[in-house]
Amino acid sequence: MKTTKLIITATSLVLFCAGAGYVEYILALRLGTGFTLFVSISGLAVLSGTLRNAPEGYEDGSGFHIKPPRRRTARVRHSSTFATRNAS
């Protein structure tokens, strides 16, 4: 049973890749390679933006854990002392 699942999975992966390659070939023939290049760069930009905004985490024996976000410290500005000096 395990061997059958492996063969079916491998066959499906090969057919999917061949189908995607054929569709890209047809698009390149009809629309030119500029369109394919534009779509590829746009996809990479979206993927990199998503990965940049993803939370950090780690995986151990008990599962995947997301680290709590770092809290940003508020910067204290000393403009209040300037306002009190001019108020008097």
Secondary structure, DSSP 8 states (H G I E B T S, - for coil): -HHHHHHHHHHHHHHHHHHHHHHHHHHHHHH-HHHHHHHHHHHHHHHHHHHHHS--EEEETTEEEE-----------THHHHHHHHH-
